[in-house]
Structure formats: C-alpha cells, structure tokens
C-alpha cells in the first residue's frame, strides 16, 4: 500500500478508511485540471476582502469526494491547506497564514462550486492559491489562481545640492517607496549624465525603488531642468516630478563699460563688475594697483564711476567677489587717450568751402543759361527779319563811301564822325563764293579782318538776302549810284561797291530802317 500523504491524513480519521485511502492515492498522483474553472489572477489592496472562485465544469458521471484549497507561497515550498470540504461534513480550516480570515462562500458550500473569500488581506497573502477536487474515478483535478497584492507607492523626487567639480556625483534622486509590485523610474533632462536604479524591501512585503541621476556638475548645469518619471500598476498615468539642478560654484566675474575711448577730459564714464555665482555673492570690492583710487574715481557697490578722465585714471583696477564657495578676482587696465581734435572748426571750414563751390556753380549755370538764351534770341532775330530789316555785306579792306566811312590810313584822313562798325562772329550772313569768310571790324576807320566758319543756316539766309538786295538796287536810277549823306535820308552806294557787296566781301552787320537809312546793329556811335 502506498504511503499516505500527511497533509490530509488527520482529516481522514473522520471518514471511512477506504474512502480516505482512495483520496490519498488520487492526491498523490493528480489529474488534469482542465475541468476546474478558476480566475487566473485576482488583485487586491491591503485591508480589502478578496474572493477566490472555483467550480467544477461538468460533474455528470463524476463523484466529487472532497474539495481542498491550498496556498503555495513560493514554487519551491510545499502547499499549505487553508480550507477543506467533504460532502456531508462541516468545512474545515486548518492552521495557515490566513486562518480566521478565510471561509467558503456560500457556507456551507456547494460541492461543485467551493469558492472562498479572504478578509483583511495582507501583502504577505500574495501568492498562488489552488482549488483541488478529489473525483472518482477521474482522480484529483486542480485549478490555480494568482493573488496579486497591490500597494500604491509613495513617490518623491528632489535635486541634490552639489558643488561644481570634475567627478561624477549624484545631482538628483527619485524614490518610489512601499509599492507592490516594484515601480519603474526614468529620467528626462538635457543635462549630460545617466542614472542608476536599485530596489530594496519595504514595509509589509512591499518594495521600494530608488533612482539617482549622476553627472559631472558644472556651473552651466545650475538651474537646468530635470524630471523624474514614476510608472506603477496602481497609477492611471505615470507621475512626473519636475525640478532644477542645484550646482554651487565660485563667482564668475566680468567687467563691463569700457569702450576703448576714454580720453582726457571725457566725463561720466563707469566700469561695472558683474558676478555670476551660486550661492549669490556676499561681497564685491573694487581695488587699484596703486592702493588708492584717483580723485576722479568714485565707487558705489559694484560700479566704479569716473567723473572726469585724466592721467591718473590710466591704471589697472581689480574687482574681487566672494561667496561661500570661494573668491574670484578680475582685473582691467584702462588706457587713457589724448583728447580728440575739435571737429567743429573743420566742419565750419568744410561747410564754407562746399557752400562757396555750390554758389559758384549756381552763378556759372545762371550765366550759361543767360548767354545761351541771348544767342538763341539773336540768331532767331537775324534769321526771321522782315522786308524793313535788310543786311548789307561788306568786304574787308574796300572803300565804303566818299563821305568818310572808309576809315583807311591810305585815304587821307576820312570823316571820323561816322559810326564804328563792329561785326559779330556769330553773324549768320556769310560771303558768297569764298572759301574762308571774314568779319570786318572797323574801329576808328581801321578795318580788321577776323576769319569765321559759315554754317548751313548762314548760307541759306545769305542767299535770301542777296536776292532781295539785287532787286532793290536794280530799281535805282543810274544817277543815284553815289552815296549822299543826308540826315534822315537813304544811303546810296556806288554800283562798284554794290557789286562787291553781292559777292560777300562785307560782313552782315548793316540793316535798313523804315525811313530808308542803314545802320549797324553792333556799332557804337560816339
């Protein structure tokens, strides 16, 4: 006969010997548990009541002789009976960690659905619970439920105040205490480092997880944001803890305000000592290499002010800053320059020169406009003459008249009371049949020939006037071919002079008047 299992033998003393023997044999050999229906996993929190359900799927043709609930805390440990039910007997609850808190529901139970409940569950109640049926002739069948005890952890995080250095140290810590199961911790930051996580037992069979962020702290890391993220089964969403790194360092000092243009006589300039430190600076002091400040220097907290720059300011100043971590000194040398030249006189002179040049340019432009306009008016006047404005053309060096207008030295002192003819270079009348035209200028009876160059307009106008002169002189009587000087009367020229006139030997300076007289347009009468 096989050895009986000691776990069920005390209960068998109340039963028929044969039935106990069969139950013992079936328990040792076991059977398939596919016909037993249980929950795969049940979760609960400490202090609550948990129900563990169990049912036999199809008891038809099967005799259920006994139902036993067992607790299996660890896979390597032997099961512990916590509740036993034999049909026709009262339920039995052997000694176990849950004795006094476990019971069948309903009570008494049905043999094919022997569910149990555990009140005031504890974290130590977590583990596997097996519902086992002793059947005949099928043997023992079992179903197992995993009881998971949940404990919401207490999460926290904080930065660790450190001093800037060269070795990796913990700069922030995050903790998830007394949770079940263990929490998961991660970090989010721009700081250059990594983290470590460790797990340790908590109270009442819970777990505590601690994570630390490790890096080499620098002054630039002070104030950087870092976030600890805790994930746990009891949390609807991960819990985040945002914080800022706290890195202490000695003062970092800079001096501002010097523009490299401190010259003698400049007023109200200053140097400002700025310090970046954690913790904040306790003292800020200005010092000089000479031991004393120049008379023009005044110091107020972190500002060194110079009322009037002179040679005594040409020195080196020191700014010394202290805090709890250390002392930092920064020096700055001042170079005093010569005063700049007064730019006002140069500006006045430059302004005067520019103004004078502009005025000269304006006057020159005005003169050019007037001269151009006058020439255009003269050319238009000569080119558009009427029938009462006739121009005679005289050749240079010829005898003009017998009443003293010839003005030559070889003619024996002619009449000097006649007009002085001045012939314009811009005259449009050109002599016909000559290659090189000349202007006849008579000053006091002395002719002078000046060469000019004819234009197309001059030639056309000359041809028109020559035709008019020919018609006029052809109508004169032969007896009136000699010039007579009569005040207010017409001037008649000899035919020889008229012929010379027709070939363009005389310049176009004379014009006929309405009363029949002929005068010069450019002559000056004395």
C-alpha positions, 0 to 999 in steps of 0.5 A: 500500500502506498504511503499516505500523504500527511497533509490530509491524513488527520482529516481522514480519521473522520471518514471511512478508511477506504474512502480516505485511502482512495483520496490519498492515492488520487492526491498523490498522483493528480489529474488534469485540471482542465475541468476546474474553472478558476480566475487566473489572477485576482488583485487586491489592496491591503485591508480589502476582502478578496474572493477566490472562485472555483467550480467544477465544469461538468460533474455528470458521471463524476463523484466529487469526494472532497474539495481542498484549497491550498496556498503555495507561497513560493514554487519551491515550498510545499502547499499549505491547506487553508480550507477543506470540504467533504460532502456531508461534513462541516468545512474545515480550516486548518492552521495557515497564514490566513486562518480566521480570515478565510471561509467558503462562500456560500457556507456551507458550500456547494460541492461543485462550486467551493469558492472562498473569500479572504478578509483583511488581506495582507501583502504577505497573502500574495501568492498562488492559491489552488482549488483541488477536487478529489473525483472518482474515478477521474482522480484529483483535478486542480485549478490555480489562481494568482493573488496579486497584492497591490500597494500604491507607492509613495513617490518623491523626487528632489535635486541634490545640492552639489558643488561644481567639480570634475567627478561624477556625483549624484545631482538628483534622486527619485524614490518610489517607496512601499509599492507592490509590485516594484515601480519603474523610474526614468529620467528626462533632462538635457543635462549630460549624465545617466542614472542608476536604479536599485530596489530594496524591501519595504514595509509589509512585503512591499518594495521600494525603488530608488533612482539617482541621476549622476553627472559631472556638475558644472556651473552651466548645469545650475538651474537646468531642468530635470524630471523624474518619471514614476510608472506603477500598476496602481497609477492611471498615468505615470507621475512626473516630478519636475525640478532644477539642478542645484550646482554651487560654484565660485563667482564668475566675474566680468567687467563691463563699460569700457569702450576703448575711448576714454580720453582726457577730459571725457566725463561720466564714464563707469566700469561695472563688475558683474558676478555670476555665482551660486550661492549669490555673492556676499561681497564685491570690492573694487581695488587699484594697483596703486592702493588708492583710487584717483580723485576722479574715481568714485565707487558705489557697490559694484560700479566704479564711476569716473567723473572726469578722465585724466592721467591718473585714471590710466591704471589697472583696477581689480574687482574681487567677489566672494561667496561661500564657495570661494573668491574670484578676482578680475582685473582691467587696465584702462588706457587713457587717450589724448583728447580728440581734435575739435571737429567743429572748426573743420566742419565750419571750414568744410561747410564754407568751402562746399557752400562757396563751390555750390554758389559758384556753380549756381552763378556759372549755370545762371550765366550759361543759361543767360548767354545761351538764351541771348544767342538763341534770341539773336540768331532767331532775330537775324534769321526771321527779319522782315522786308524793313530789316535788310543786311548789307555785306561788306568786304574787308579792306574796300572803300565804303563811301566818299563821305568818310566811312572808309576809315583807311590810313591810305585815304587821307584822313576820312570823316571820323564822325561816322559810326564804328562798325563792329561785326559779330562772329556769330553773324549768320550772313556769310560771303558768297563764293569764298572759301574762308569768310571774314568779319570786318571790324572797323574801329576808328576807320581801321578795318580788321579782318577776323576769319569765321566758319559759315554754317548751313543756316548762314548760307541759306539766309545769305542767299535770301538776302542777296536776292532781295538786295539785287532787286532793290538796287536794280530799281535805282536810277543810274544817277543815284549810284553815289552815296549822299549823306543826308540826315534822315535820308537813304544811303546810296552806294556806288554800283562798284561797291554794290557789286562787291557787296553781292559777292560777300566781301562785307560782313552782315552787320548793316540793316535798313530802317523804315525811313530808308537809312542803314545802320549797324546793329553792333556799332557804337556811335560816339 
